[in-house]
Amino acid sequence: MARLHTLQEIAEELGVSRERVRQIERQALAKVKANLIRQGFEPDDCINLRDDS
């Protein structure tokens, strides 16, 4: 099983801040959710993009 990485570990690997990694993650999840909705899935069945701020 693959090990989960922290935002800090990913940020260090990419040379960006933890906040930037979080922003990229949120944008990617929003795109996945939009694609699922376009394919006919209900919004409530999709990824939950809660606002952490």
PDBQT receptor file of N, H, CA, C and O in Angstrom, charges set to zero:
ATOM      1  N   MET A   1       0.836  -1.179   0.000  1.00  0.00    +0.000 N 
ATOM      2  CA  MET A   1       0.000   0.000   0.000  1.00  0.00    +0.000 C 
ATOM      3  C   MET A   1       0.886   1.249   0.000  1.00  0.00    +0.000 C 
ATOM      4  O   MET A   1       1.883   1.310   0.718  1.00  0.00    +0.000 OA
ATOM      5  N   ALA A   2       0.516   2.228  -0.801  1.00  0.00    +0.000 N 
ATOM      6  H   ALA A   2      -0.295   2.178  -1.384  1.00  0.00    +0.000 HD
ATOM      7  CA  ALA A   2       1.303   3.450  -0.913  1.00  0.00    +0.000 C 
ATOM      8  C   ALA A   2       1.180   4.292   0.348  1.00  0.00    +0.000 C 
ATOM      9  O   ALA A   2       0.117   4.360   0.965  1.00  0.00    +0.000 OA
ATOM     10  N   ARG A   3       2.259   4.920   0.713  1.00  0.00    +0.000 N 
ATOM     11  H   ARG A   3       3.123   4.865   0.212  1.00  0.00    +0.000 HD
ATOM     12  CA  ARG A   3       2.282   5.789   1.881  1.00  0.00    +0.000 C 
ATOM     13  C   ARG A   3       1.714   7.154   1.505  1.00  0.00    +0.000 C 
ATOM     14  O   ARG A   3       2.018   7.690   0.439  1.00  0.00    +0.000 OA
ATOM     15  N   LEU A   4       0.888   7.710   2.386  1.00  0.00    +0.000 N 
ATOM     16  H   LEU A   4       0.641   7.275   3.252  1.00  0.00    +0.000 HD
ATOM     17  CA  LEU A   4       0.363   9.058   2.186  1.00  0.00    +0.000 C 
ATOM     18  C   LEU A   4       1.438  10.063   2.577  1.00  0.00    +0.000 C 
ATOM     19  O   LEU A   4       2.186   9.846   3.530  1.00  0.00    +0.000 OA
ATOM     20  N   HIS A   5       1.507  11.158   1.838  1.00  0.00    +0.000 N 
ATOM     21  H   HIS A   5       0.898  11.334   1.064  1.00  0.00    +0.000 HD
ATOM     22  CA  HIS A   5       2.499  12.191   2.109  1.00  0.00    +0.000 C 
ATOM     23  C   HIS A   5       1.819  13.440   2.665  1.00  0.00    +0.000 C 
ATOM     24  O   HIS A   5       0.676  13.746   2.326  1.00  0.00    +0.000 OA
ATOM     25  N   THR A   6       2.532  14.143   3.512  1.00  0.00    +0.000 N 
ATOM     26  H   THR A   6       3.460  13.895   3.788  1.00  0.00    +0.000 HD
ATOM     27  CA  THR A   6       1.991  15.377   4.077  1.00  0.00    +0.000 C 
ATOM     28  C   THR A   6       2.117  16.504   3.063  1.00  0.00    +0.000 C 
ATOM     29  O   THR A   6       2.893  16.418   2.111  1.00  0.00    +0.000 OA
ATOM     30  N   LEU A   7       1.339  17.567   3.283  1.00  0.00    +0.000 N 
ATOM     31  H   LEU A   7       0.709  17.637   4.056  1.00  0.00    +0.000 HD
ATOM     32  CA  LEU A   7       1.464  18.744   2.431  1.00  0.00    +0.000 C 
ATOM     33  C   LEU A   7       2.893  19.275   2.462  1.00  0.00    +0.000 C 
ATOM     34  O   LEU A   7       3.419  19.715   1.440  1.00  0.00    +0.000 OA
ATOM     35  N   GLN A   8       3.514  19.233   3.626  1.00  0.00    +0.000 N 
ATOM     36  H   GLN A   8       3.086  18.875   4.457  1.00  0.00    +0.000 HD
ATOM     37  CA  GLN A   8       4.886  19.734   3.760  1.00  0.00    +0.000 C 
ATOM     38  C   GLN A   8       5.858  18.918   2.913  1.00  0.00    +0.000 C 
ATOM     39  O   GLN A   8       6.725  19.488   2.251  1.00  0.00    +0.000 OA
ATOM     40  N   GLU A   9       5.726  17.606   2.926  1.00  0.00    +0.000 N 
ATOM     41  H   GLU A   9       5.022  17.143   3.464  1.00  0.00    +0.000 HD
ATOM     42  CA  GLU A   9       6.611  16.752   2.125  1.00  0.00    +0.000 C 
ATOM     43  C   GLU A   9       6.441  17.035   0.634  1.00  0.00    +0.000 C 
ATOM     44  O   GLU A   9       7.423  17.119  -0.105  1.00  0.00    +0.000 OA
ATOM     45  N   ILE A  10       5.208  17.179   0.204  1.00  0.00    +0.000 N 
ATOM     46  H   ILE A  10       4.411  17.111   0.804  1.00  0.00    +0.000 HD
ATOM     47  CA  ILE A  10       4.942  17.458  -1.208  1.00  0.00    +0.000 C 
ATOM     48  C   ILE A  10       5.473  18.839  -1.570  1.00  0.00    +0.000 C 
ATOM     49  O   ILE A  10       6.078  19.012  -2.628  1.00  0.00    +0.000 OA
ATOM     50  N   ALA A  11       5.254  19.817  -0.706  1.00  0.00    +0.000 N 
ATOM     51  H   ALA A  11       4.762  19.676   0.154  1.00  0.00    +0.000 HD
ATOM     52  CA  ALA A  11       5.731  21.178  -0.950  1.00  0.00    +0.000 C 
ATOM     53  C   ALA A  11       7.242  21.216  -1.109  1.00  0.00    +0.000 C 
ATOM     54  O   ALA A  11       7.763  21.873  -2.010  1.00  0.00    +0.000 OA
ATOM     55  N   GLU A  12       7.937  20.514  -0.238  1.00  0.00    +0.000 N 
ATOM     56  H   GLU A  12       7.513  19.979   0.493  1.00  0.00    +0.000 HD
ATOM     57  CA  GLU A  12       9.398  20.474  -0.324  1.00  0.00    +0.000 C 
ATOM     58  C   GLU A  12       9.856  19.834  -1.627  1.00  0.00    +0.000 C 
ATOM     59  O   GLU A  12      10.800  20.307  -2.260  1.00  0.00    +0.000 OA
ATOM     60  N   GLU A  13       9.192  18.771  -2.020  1.00  0.00    +0.000 N 
ATOM     61  H   GLU A  13       8.425  18.387  -1.506  1.00  0.00    +0.000 HD
ATOM     62  CA  GLU A  13       9.542  18.076  -3.272  1.00  0.00    +0.000 C 
ATOM     63  C   GLU A  13       9.333  18.984  -4.489  1.00  0.00    +0.000 C 
ATOM     64  O   GLU A  13      10.126  18.966  -5.430  1.00  0.00    +0.000 OA
ATOM     65  N   LEU A  14       8.254  19.779  -4.456  1.00  0.00    +0.000 N 
ATOM     66  H   LEU A  14       7.610  19.794  -3.691  1.00  0.00    +0.000 HD
ATOM     67  CA  LEU A  14       7.921  20.647  -5.591  1.00  0.00    +0.000 C 
ATOM     68  C   LEU A  14       8.554  22.030  -5.511  1.00  0.00    +0.000 C 
ATOM     69  O   LEU A  14       8.566  22.771  -6.495  1.00  0.00    +0.000 OA
ATOM     70  N   GLY A  15       9.079  22.375  -4.341  1.00  0.00    +0.000 N 
ATOM     71  H   GLY A  15       9.069  21.773  -3.543  1.00  0.00    +0.000 HD
ATOM     72  CA  GLY A  15       9.678  23.688  -4.167  1.00  0.00    +0.000 C 
ATOM     73  C   GLY A  15       8.661  24.813  -4.063  1.00  0.00    +0.000 C 
ATOM     74  O   GLY A  15       8.912  25.932  -4.511  1.00  0.00    +0.000 OA
ATOM     75  N   VAL A  16       7.515  24.510  -3.472  1.00  0.00    +0.000 N 
ATOM     76  H   VAL A  16       7.311  23.601  -3.109  1.00  0.00    +0.000 HD
ATOM     77  CA  VAL A  16       6.463  25.508  -3.271  1.00  0.00    +0.000 C 
ATOM     78  C   VAL A  16       6.010  25.445  -1.813  1.00  0.00    +0.000 C 
ATOM     79  O   VAL A  16       6.472  24.603  -1.043  1.00  0.00    +0.000 OA
ATOM     80  N   SER A  17       5.100  26.345  -1.446  1.00  0.00    +0.000 N 
ATOM     81  H   SER A  17       4.725  27.029  -2.071  1.00  0.00    +0.000 HD
ATOM     82  CA  SER A  17       4.608  26.360  -0.070  1.00  0.00    +0.000 C 
ATOM     83  C   SER A  17       3.529  25.293   0.135  1.00  0.00    +0.000 C 
ATOM     84  O   SER A  17       2.946  24.784  -0.822  1.00  0.00    +0.000 OA
ATOM     85  N   ARG A  18       3.280  24.971   1.404  1.00  0.00    +0.000 N 
ATOM     86  H   ARG A  18       3.754  25.384   2.181  1.00  0.00    +0.000 HD
ATOM     87  CA  ARG A  18       2.184  24.043   1.725  1.00  0.00    +0.000 C 
ATOM     88  C   ARG A  18       0.863  24.598   1.242  1.00  0.00    +0.000 C 
ATOM     89  O   ARG A  18       0.014  23.857   0.746  1.00  0.00    +0.000 OA
ATOM     90  N   GLU A  19       0.686  25.907   1.387  1.00  0.00    +0.000 N 
ATOM     91  H   GLU A  19       1.375  26.509   1.790  1.00  0.00    +0.000 HD
ATOM     92  CA  GLU A  19      -0.558  26.542   0.949  1.00  0.00    +0.000 C 
ATOM     93  C   GLU A  19      -0.753  26.373  -0.559  1.00  0.00    +0.000 C 
ATOM     94  O   GLU A  19      -1.871  26.125  -1.012  1.00  0.00    +0.000 OA
ATOM     95  N   ARG A  20       0.314  26.504  -1.331  1.00  0.00    +0.000 N 
ATOM     96  H   ARG A  20       1.221  26.705  -0.963  1.00  0.00    +0.000 HD
ATOM     97  CA  ARG A  20       0.205  26.343  -2.785  1.00  0.00    +0.000 C 
ATOM     98  C   ARG A  20      -0.175  24.903  -3.128  1.00  0.00    +0.000 C 
ATOM     99  O   ARG A  20      -0.977  24.676  -4.033  1.00  0.00    +0.000 OA
ATOM    100  N   VAL A  21       0.385  23.943  -2.426  1.00  0.00    +0.000 N 
ATOM    101  H   VAL A  21       1.037  24.126  -1.690  1.00  0.00    +0.000 HD
ATOM    102  CA  VAL A  21       0.018  22.533  -2.644  1.00  0.00    +0.000 C 
ATOM    103  C   VAL A  21      -1.469  22.342  -2.353  1.00  0.00    +0.000 C 
ATOM    104  O   VAL A  21      -2.167  21.657  -3.101  1.00  0.00    +0.000 OA
ATOM    105  N   ARG A  22      -1.954  22.945  -1.270  1.00  0.00    +0.000 N 
ATOM    106  H   ARG A  22      -1.388  23.501  -0.662  1.00  0.00    +0.000 HD
ATOM    107  CA  ARG A  22      -3.370  22.838  -0.922  1.00  0.00    +0.000 C 
ATOM    108  C   ARG A  22      -4.243  23.466  -2.008  1.00  0.00    +0.000 C 
ATOM    109  O   ARG A  22      -5.293  22.924  -2.351  1.00  0.00    +0.000 OA
ATOM    110  N   GLN A  23      -3.812  24.606  -2.547  1.00  0.00    +0.000 N 
ATOM    111  H   GLN A  23      -2.958  25.047  -2.267  1.00  0.00    +0.000 HD
ATOM    112  CA  GLN A  23      -4.566  25.258  -3.619  1.00  0.00    +0.000 C 
ATOM    113  C   GLN A  23      -4.613  24.383  -4.871  1.00  0.00    +0.000 C 
ATOM    114  O   GLN A  23      -5.662  24.251  -5.501  1.00  0.00    +0.000 OA
ATOM    115  N   ILE A  24      -3.484  23.791  -5.225  1.00  0.00    +0.000 N 
ATOM    116  H   ILE A  24      -2.632  23.898  -4.714  1.00  0.00    +0.000 HD
ATOM    117  CA  ILE A  24      -3.426  22.914  -6.398  1.00  0.00    +0.000 C 
ATOM    118  C   ILE A  24      -4.333  21.703  -6.201  1.00  0.00    +0.000 C 
ATOM    119  O   ILE A  24      -5.045  21.298  -7.120  1.00  0.00    +0.000 OA
ATOM    120  N   GLU A  25      -4.305  21.128  -5.004  1.00  0.00    +0.000 N 
ATOM    121  H   GLU A  25      -3.727  21.457  -4.257  1.00  0.00    +0.000 HD
ATOM    122  CA  GLU A  25      -5.158  19.982  -4.690  1.00  0.00    +0.000 C 
ATOM    123  C   GLU A  25      -6.630  20.349  -4.856  1.00  0.00    +0.000 C 
ATOM    124  O   GLU A  25      -7.399  19.601  -5.459  1.00  0.00    +0.000 OA
ATOM    125  N   ARG A  26      -7.012  21.498  -4.322  1.00  0.00    +0.000 N 
ATOM    126  H   ARG A  26      -6.387  22.106  -3.832  1.00  0.00    +0.000 HD
ATOM    127  CA  ARG A  26      -8.407  21.940  -4.399  1.00  0.00    +0.000 C 
ATOM    128  C   ARG A  26      -8.837  22.155  -5.852  1.00  0.00    +0.000 C 
ATOM    129  O   ARG A  26      -9.946  21.781  -6.232  1.00  0.00    +0.000 OA
ATOM    130  N   GLN A  27      -7.969  22.753  -6.658  1.00  0.00    +0.000 N 
ATOM    131  H   GLN A  27      -7.068  23.057  -6.349  1.00  0.00    +0.000 HD
ATOM    132  CA  GLN A  27      -8.281  22.973  -8.069  1.00  0.00    +0.000 C 
ATOM    133  C   GLN A  27      -8.445  21.641  -8.804  1.00  0.00    +0.000 C 
ATOM    134  O   GLN A  27      -9.352  21.486  -9.622  1.00  0.00    +0.000 OA
ATOM    135  N   ALA A  28      -7.578  20.695  -8.515  1.00  0.00    +0.000 N 
ATOM    136  H   ALA A  28      -6.841  20.820  -7.851  1.00  0.00    +0.000 HD
ATOM    137  CA  ALA A  28      -7.652  19.386  -9.159  1.00  0.00    +0.000 C 
ATOM    138  C   ALA A  28      -8.944  18.662  -8.785  1.00  0.00    +0.000 C 
ATOM    139  O   ALA A  28      -9.600  18.076  -9.646  1.00  0.00    +0.000 OA
ATOM    140  N   LEU A  29      -9.306  18.700  -7.517  1.00  0.00    +0.000 N 
ATOM    141  H   LEU A  29      -8.773  19.176  -6.817  1.00  0.00    +0.000 HD
ATOM    142  CA  LEU A  29     -10.544  18.049  -7.079  1.00  0.00    +0.000 C 
ATOM    143  C   LEU A  29     -11.770  18.708  -7.697  1.00  0.00    +0.000 C 
ATOM    144  O   LEU A  29     -12.741  18.028  -8.029  1.00  0.00    +0.000 OA
ATOM    145  N   ALA A  30     -11.731  20.027  -7.853  1.00  0.00    +0.000 N 
ATOM    146  H   ALA A  30     -10.942  20.580  -7.583  1.00  0.00    +0.000 HD
ATOM    147  CA  ALA A  30     -12.845  20.733  -8.486  1.00  0.00    +0.000 C 
ATOM    148  C   ALA A  30     -12.999  20.297  -9.942  1.00  0.00    +0.000 C 
ATOM    149  O   ALA A  30     -14.119  20.145 -10.431  1.00  0.00    +0.000 OA
ATOM    150  N   LYS A  31     -11.879  20.097 -10.632  1.00  0.00    +0.000 N 
ATOM    151  H   LYS A  31     -10.970  20.221 -10.235  1.00  0.00    +0.000 HD
ATOM    152  CA  LYS A  31     -11.927  19.638 -12.027  1.00  0.00    +0.000 C 
ATOM    153  C   LYS A  31     -12.475  18.216 -12.113  1.00  0.00    +0.000 C 
ATOM    154  O   LYS A  31     -13.265  17.909 -13.005  1.00  0.00    +0.000 OA
ATOM    155  N   VAL A  32     -12.062  17.358 -11.200  1.00  0.00    +0.000 N 
ATOM    156  H   VAL A  32     -11.420  17.608 -10.475  1.00  0.00    +0.000 HD
ATOM    157  CA  VAL A  32     -12.574  15.983 -11.181  1.00  0.00    +0.000 C 
ATOM    158  C   VAL A  32     -14.082  16.003 -10.937  1.00  0.00    +0.000 C 
ATOM    159  O   VAL A  32     -14.836  15.303 -11.613  1.00  0.00    +0.000 OA
ATOM    160  N   LYS A  33     -14.513  16.806  -9.972  1.00  0.00    +0.000 N 
ATOM    161  H   LYS A  33     -13.900  17.374  -9.423  1.00  0.00    +0.000 HD
ATOM    162  CA  LYS A  33     -15.939  16.902  -9.660  1.00  0.00    +0.000 C 
ATOM    163  C   LYS A  33     -16.723  17.404 -10.869  1.00  0.00    +0.000 C 
ATOM    164  O   LYS A  33     -17.777  16.855 -11.189  1.00  0.00    +0.000 OA
ATOM    165  N   ALA A  34     -16.226  18.432 -11.539  1.00  0.00    +0.000 N 
ATOM    166  H   ALA A  34     -15.369  18.878 -11.278  1.00  0.00    +0.000 HD
ATOM    167  CA  ALA A  34     -16.907  18.978 -12.719  1.00  0.00    +0.000 C 
ATOM    168  C   ALA A  34     -17.020  17.922 -13.814  1.00  0.00    +0.000 C 
ATOM    169  O   ALA A  34     -18.059  17.816 -14.465  1.00  0.00    +0.000 OA
ATOM    170  N   ASN A  35     -15.971  17.150 -14.021  1.00  0.00    +0.000 N 
ATOM    171  H   ASN A  35     -15.126  17.236 -13.493  1.00  0.00    +0.000 HD
ATOM    172  CA  ASN A  35     -16.015  16.083 -15.029  1.00  0.00    +0.000 C 
ATOM    173  C   ASN A  35     -17.028  15.009 -14.671  1.00  0.00    +0.000 C 
ATOM    174  O   ASN A  35     -17.738  14.513 -15.545  1.00  0.00    +0.000 OA
ATOM    175  N   LEU A  36     -17.105  14.645 -13.398  1.00  0.00    +0.000 N 
ATOM    176  H   LEU A  36     -16.528  15.048 -12.688  1.00  0.00    +0.000 HD
ATOM    177  CA  LEU A  36     -18.080  13.642 -12.970  1.00  0.00    +0.000 C 
ATOM    178  C   LEU A  36     -19.509  14.144 -13.185  1.00  0.00    +0.000 C 
ATOM    179  O   LEU A  36     -20.379  13.393 -13.626  1.00  0.00    +0.000 OA
ATOM    180  N   ILE A  37     -19.739  15.403 -12.875  1.00  0.00    +0.000 N 
ATOM    181  H   ILE A  37     -19.033  16.013 -12.518  1.00  0.00    +0.000 HD
ATOM    182  CA  ILE A  37     -21.070  15.984 -13.074  1.00  0.00    +0.000 C 
ATOM    183  C   ILE A  37     -21.422  15.990 -14.554  1.00  0.00    +0.000 C 
ATOM    184  O   ILE A  37     -22.552  15.670 -14.922  1.00  0.00    +0.000 OA
ATOM    185  N   ARG A  38     -20.451  16.355 -15.422  1.00  0.00    +0.000 N 
ATOM    186  H   ARG A  38     -19.533  16.614 -15.123  1.00  0.00    +0.000 HD
ATOM    187  CA  ARG A  38     -20.691  16.328 -16.875  1.00  0.00    +0.000 C 
ATOM    188  C   ARG A  38     -21.020  14.919 -17.372  1.00  0.00    +0.000 C 
ATOM    189  O   ARG A  38     -21.721  14.756 -18.371  1.00  0.00    +0.000 OA
ATOM    190  N   GLN A  39     -20.515  13.909 -16.675  1.00  0.00    +0.000 N 
ATOM    191  H   GLN A  39     -19.946  14.041 -15.863  1.00  0.00    +0.000 HD
ATOM    192  CA  GLN A  39     -20.776  12.526 -17.071  1.00  0.00    +0.000 C 
ATOM    193  C   GLN A  39     -22.087  11.999 -16.492  1.00  0.00    +0.000 C 
ATOM    194  O   GLN A  39     -22.431  10.835 -16.698  1.00  0.00    +0.000 OA
ATOM    195  N   GLY A  40     -22.822  12.846 -15.768  1.00  0.00    +0.000 N 
ATOM    196  H   GLY A  40     -22.543  13.792 -15.601  1.00  0.00    +0.000 HD
ATOM    197  CA  GLY A  40     -24.134  12.456 -15.296  1.00  0.00    +0.000 C 
ATOM    198  C   GLY A  40     -24.252  12.104 -13.830  1.00  0.00    +0.000 C 
ATOM    199  O   GLY A  40     -25.332  11.723 -13.379  1.00  0.00    +0.000 OA
ATOM    200  N   PHE A  41     -23.182  12.218 -13.078  1.00  0.00    +0.000 N 
ATOM    201  H   PHE A  41     -22.305  12.528 -13.445  1.00  0.00    +0.000 HD
ATOM    202  CA  PHE A  41     -23.264  11.956 -11.641  1.00  0.00    +0.000 C 
ATOM    203  C   PHE A  41     -23.924  13.143 -10.955  1.00  0.00    +0.000 C 
ATOM    204  O   PHE A  41     -23.801  14.282 -11.406  1.00  0.00    +0.000 OA
ATOM    205  N   GLU A  42     -24.615  12.870  -9.878  1.00  0.00    +0.000 N 
ATOM    206  H   GLU A  42     -24.714  11.945  -9.512  1.00  0.00    +0.000 HD
ATOM    207  CA  GLU A  42     -25.251  13.919  -9.096  1.00  0.00    +0.000 C 
ATOM    208  C   GLU A  42     -24.191  14.641  -8.266  1.00  0.00    +0.000 C 
ATOM    209  O   GLU A  42     -23.250  14.011  -7.783  1.00  0.00    +0.000 OA
ATOM    210  N   PRO A  43     -24.334  15.961  -8.097  1.00  0.00    +0.000 N 
ATOM    211  CA  PRO A  43     -23.351  16.709  -7.299  1.00  0.00    +0.000 C 
ATOM    212  C   PRO A  43     -23.155  16.155  -5.891  1.00  0.00    +0.000 C 
ATOM    213  O   PRO A  43     -22.036  16.147  -5.376  1.00  0.00    +0.000 OA
ATOM    214  N   ASP A  44     -24.237  15.692  -5.268  1.00  0.00    +0.000 N 
ATOM    215  H   ASP A  44     -25.145  15.698  -5.686  1.00  0.00    +0.000 HD
ATOM    216  CA  ASP A  44     -24.125  15.158  -3.905  1.00  0.00    +0.000 C 
ATOM    217  C   ASP A  44     -23.369  13.835  -3.855  1.00  0.00    +0.000 C 
ATOM    218  O   ASP A  44     -22.892  13.442  -2.791  1.00  0.00    +0.000 OA
ATOM    219  N   ASP A  45     -23.251  13.143  -4.986  1.00  0.00    +0.000 N 
ATOM    220  H   ASP A  45     -23.638  13.462  -5.851  1.00  0.00    +0.000 HD
ATOM    221  CA  ASP A  45     -22.534  11.879  -5.055  1.00  0.00    +0.000 C 
ATOM    222  C   ASP A  45     -21.047  12.080  -5.309  1.00  0.00    +0.000 C 
ATOM    223  O   ASP A  45     -20.262  11.134  -5.249  1.00  0.00    +0.000 OA
ATOM    224  N   CYS A  46     -20.670  13.322  -5.594  1.00  0.00    +0.000 N 
ATOM    225  H   CYS A  46     -21.307  14.090  -5.643  1.00  0.00    +0.000 HD
ATOM    226  CA  CYS A  46     -19.300  13.633  -5.988  1.00  0.00    +0.000 C 
ATOM    227  C   CYS A  46     -18.437  13.986  -4.796  1.00  0.00    +0.000 C 
ATOM    228  O   CYS A  46     -18.865  13.927  -3.643  1.00  0.00    +0.000 OA
ATOM    229  N   ILE A  47     -17.228  14.349  -5.110  1.00  0.00    +0.000 N 
ATOM    230  H   ILE A  47     -16.881  14.396  -6.046  1.00  0.00    +0.000 HD
ATOM    231  CA  ILE A  47     -16.232  14.725  -4.110  1.00  0.00    +0.000 C 
ATOM    232  C   ILE A  47     -16.731  15.923  -3.300  1.00  0.00    +0.000 C 
ATOM    233  O   ILE A  47     -17.237  16.899  -3.854  1.00  0.00    +0.000 OA
ATOM    234  N   ASN A  48     -16.580  15.829  -1.998  1.00  0.00    +0.000 N 
ATOM    235  H   ASN A  48     -16.169  15.037  -1.548  1.00  0.00    +0.000 HD
ATOM    236  CA  ASN A  48     -16.960  16.922  -1.126  1.00  0.00    +0.000 C 
ATOM    237  C   ASN A  48     -15.806  17.930  -1.066  1.00  0.00    +0.000 C 
ATOM    238  O   ASN A  48     -14.716  17.609  -0.593  1.00  0.00    +0.000 OA
ATOM    239  N   LEU A  49     -16.057  19.150  -1.551  1.00  0.00    +0.000 N 
ATOM    240  H   LEU A  49     -16.943  19.411  -1.935  1.00  0.00    +0.000 HD
ATOM    241  CA  LEU A  49     -15.027  20.196  -1.544  1.00  0.00    +0.000 C 
ATOM    242  C   LEU A  49     -15.336  21.184  -0.431  1.00  0.00    +0.000 C 
ATOM    243  O   LEU A  49     -15.715  22.324  -0.698  1.00  0.00    +0.000 OA
ATOM    244  N   ARG A  50     -15.181  20.760   0.791  1.00  0.00    +0.000 N 
ATOM    245  H   ARG A  50     -14.874  19.833   1.008  1.00  0.00    +0.000 HD
ATOM    246  CA  ARG A  50     -15.509  21.639   1.905  1.00  0.00    +0.000 C 
ATOM    247  C   ARG A  50     -14.508  22.787   1.958  1.00  0.00    +0.000 C 
ATOM    248  O   ARG A  50     -13.366  22.652   1.518  1.00  0.00    +0.000 OA
ATOM    249  N   ASP A  51     -14.943  23.896   2.491  1.00  0.00    +0.000 N 
ATOM    250  H   ASP A  51     -15.871  24.006   2.848  1.00  0.00    +0.000 HD
ATOM    251  CA  ASP A  51     -14.101  25.079   2.603  1.00  0.00    +0.000 C 
ATOM    252  C   ASP A  51     -13.355  25.010   3.926  1.00  0.00    +0.000 C 
ATOM    253  O   ASP A  51     -13.955  25.154   4.992  1.00  0.00    +0.000 OA
ATOM    254  N   ASP A  52     -12.028  24.785   3.857  1.00  0.00    +0.000 N 
ATOM    255  H   ASP A  52     -11.541  24.668   2.992  1.00  0.00    +0.000 HD
ATOM    256  CA  ASP A  52     -11.208  24.662   5.070  1.00  0.00    +0.000 C 
ATOM    257  C   ASP A  52     -10.784  25.998   5.631  1.00  0.00    +0.000 C 
ATOM    258  O   ASP A  52     -10.208  26.051   6.717  1.00  0.00    +0.000 OA
ATOM    259  N   SER A  53     -11.051  27.080   4.922  1.00  0.00    +0.000 N 
ATOM    260  H   SER A  53     -11.519  27.037   4.040  1.00  0.00    +0.000 HD
ATOM    261  CA  SER A  53     -10.559  28.371   5.407  1.00  0.00    +0.000 C 
ATOM    262  C   SER A  53     -11.481  29.007   6.403  1.00  0.00    +0.000 C 
ATOM    263  O   SER A  53     -11.197  30.098   6.898  1.00  0.00    +0.000 OA
TER     264      SER A  53
